[in-house]
Amino acid sequence: MLKKEVVLTGMGVLSPIGNDPVSYWTALCQGISGISRIWADENTEGGTPLLSSLVSDFNVKEILKLRKYQKNLKVMSRDVQLGFVSAMNAVTDSGLVLDGDQKSVDPERFGVVFGSDLIGLEIEELLEAFKLGMKDGKHDFSTWGRAAMDKIFPLWMLKYLPNMIGGHLAIALDARGPNNTLTLRRCSSFAAMIEGIRVIERGDADVMLCGGAGNRANPSFLARGKTYELVPRTSDPDAHPRPYDADRCGGILGEGAAAFTLERKEFALARGAKILAEIKGFASVVEPALYYDENLKRTGEGVRRVIRLAMSDADRKADDLSHINADGQGTVFEDRLEAQAIHEELGNVPVTAPKGAFGDLGSGSGAVELAASVLGLQQNLIPPTRNHVKTASDCPIDVVHGVPRESQKSTVLAMNHSRTGRSVALVIEKV
């Protein structure tokens, strides 16, 4: 059991299907897709655009202007923008007062832990400098140092440091407590939340701002699509990904971010905060593996173990669960591994996989997906899995699909995994 009770009091979401909790939840329940064709590499597959998902209607200049942070935009990559704004929205949603004489929290008791990917370069950043070195259709690096430097913004690299989200937030919010960044791909969001919980447990903070942001729609990642198990470019964007489905054929990379305000429960109640959910337990494990090596591929033991440990930490049983918010990417190997682990450990508990609506958001995945379960608990509903039609024979689980399913149970197990063997899980409960 947790040494200190920790609750969620605020939430911010930026996703390919909605940029606030209400629109996000509505899109999930209505089966709206965030997948589209966004970018073409003319040198491969006839220039067919890749399938991906983007956060739309995101005018960051206007958002930062209203909040007096526009001057920081020049050192914010797309990932940092998404993480920063989602976290600021979570603070607003929590009702924390951070200015004046009536501050809700001592700045030294307020910290940040955020999940971030290794941020991909925005190609236009160095494009003009690169062009200066072109000669006869090839790049001559001997000219790079002399000719290119004047075309490069001196602080350009700051935009791409994973810890810039946490740094910007600490400055903007005067959050002087512990500040950390975790880069663990799909596991980053939940790992950040787990560390935030531990900070509160250790007595080092009363409030922690935690979540994750990812931008796998960046061309520098999409160009390496063959390193991932992705759906074919020629696929119908409206029909993929297909978590646990008999016709699943790969995942889709996208972008998104979400953040939560975590508070010591006694502290939250004392200030009259609304409580969205309580964190009852968590776990983080590694099953050492190499995705490309048949002899070192995962067996699923890591997924089984993270389920057991998280449920034990929360002191909850399968019968207590409303649903499992699973990783479900629509990939053949990983969906099978996860589904069989769920079946072995928890039986026929309902499963939902929000990735069916927007794909793999990198380090933003876990937090964006968790928001679906937090919202569902408030309405006694399990959000459906988009694009799931017929459950695959190798995925022996009860997948919620089509329409939301009613549930009067108040506990959720949420988890994400990395293809190299890391698994993280959280157990949350409606208060």
Steps between C-alpha positions, in 0.01 A plus 500: 500500500607859445667670795304814420174526311549677165218638286450656157348846517559644153532377143612646168473318166626580150421215262427433133129467588455784749687771687298503822344224713144551373582494127746215550246285686225577249723399209596173669138406563392597148781303339666797334840432344805723531690319224575666167758507219748771590835468328656334197851380434532514123777241503295218648181321397428746222474797733192360678440713812554338837215443743534699820302708749543867582367732767281740301369849583805559716593867461788508742591862425159620611499271803840618621419862420194489725712355778792737446742225405528572128864610535586140593370362172834544323651230725201263488483214250162350417540237775580766759205714391260207538636398839510855636144590398347172618668543839389861534146384425529237773602767750205718401265202527624424851411848625846562645569864580867575437511881522436760766457461874256209476727242338371144515844346537844601620719521184763284671235227548396502132693292246490361147579159351426464130540233236657597171632331189840558350373798303532488123649793310253725319651485154442864412722596795819419309371491145645834384833422658505160334419650161814714515713187494333349193720463194410304188212331680712386795585652836858618545569496873830684454294819455278440803701684765573808292172551318225353714541641848341838425183320392460310827321646803764495779262340750348250256607192691317613814172434320578130478611413853248258659519678837386834354135424581575468869733799489246731337231388742719556806572857386144584396342358817779583745509128584818469707458140613644184343520517120579204278452365146463138390550380143358148482289513182142383566584436865612860564168646616425237761862481614487878555179469700648219708803714582270791586310275740826389659609861546179566693545175694849608601356821639688720252192664346128551547423554131663346192422579138549182294426367153659453163533640150602332177527590134559184301337677204827686453642410154831397654315212670255423221790471256620202705162330481650163409648475849147484640212260440281750313195452280569512123492851353227396259261414785175687559571764771149456637548128563822495704651426743297195607587400860460126566301460180518197272605731215757705688813567296705763684502823694494869408725775638355834611537791739330606822544597862316485830576599856355453846527694822589253777449599863535351842138418582495679834643809334242491220208459741628781721498745211159381378622353172279282282638148480486327161639168618731345758814305416484172689810321373766473232783287365791526259702204371732397220513175309837528323449459127617599156214553261702394198659189652280187497703352785440800725140591416261557787292210627238714674630430848571870551139589418367228730730613779409869473132405522559287810714760674271796428189314611676378814627851577142628470362203699239442228376189318377444145137519618561857619591627153267701280743447213860478389636792297751305294787583267332339198677643195356278231834327447502124450771397747448747785119483504519122530756518779299751701159341444618158610663648811176680589300181454739296713513750786154660504270277300210664317523857635385748228783657303517829310783633282475872417781470245237376256397864457842663463785250506828509689573848638843410632563643844156661494325163469440396860375835628267563204358150536462527879286810451242279327467278807488793744215649298330163465501436874321828557216384274502127584593423141782310329617676182489279188795381292479652153552274195455182701248279318588135559730391782799301375525137609843570650362785716270327752357813666168688521560812289249783548413633156225667301342702781594580860415228751343572836686396813425575862844389614738776602854370437715501185834339415686702233825388343748559220803308379807556286610259233833455675335357811400775742149489648331755725155493662279719716187411695260792542165518674202733506466666840 
